[in-house]
Amino acid sequence: MSDCLFCKIINGDIPSTKVYEDEHVYAFMDIMPLTKGHTLLIPKTHCPDLFEMPEEIAANLYKAAPKVAKAIKLAFNPVGMNTVNNNGAAAGQTVFHYHLHLIPRYDETDGLKVGWDSKKFEMDELAGFAEAIKSNL
């Protein structure tokens, strides 16, 4: 897609600090990282979000994710790692080319706050939710 920031990075029109590349995916350093080693992993095929991503593209992307994550772990020895994707504007997505953040964690005070207020549903409600999802697979 000609106006996509990440497509321009893949094509070399915008510079990036490449970490990994194969025929399907591209990984590069986030220019506004949360922590040392914060890396973005993207498919080379433009997919705005997970909803529009074909299974084969997802398989290739997630096949590379452990490889890049392990390299980050060996390079920087974090105590943990968050993998984060904001899928859709309502979820906070700002660049509409699917991207997976690999964020090494060094302690609980490094700036990432992940949490939510859980809701309580009855088991029959959960079963209904599951049926609704299964009927669309």
Secondary structure, DSSP 8 states (H G I E B T S, - for coil): -TT-HHHHHHHTSS---EEEE-SSEEEEE-SS-SSTT-EEEEESS--SSGGG--HHHHHHHHHHHHHHHHHHHHHH--SEEEEE---SGGGT--SSS--EEEEEESSTTSS-----------HHHHHHHHHHHHTT-
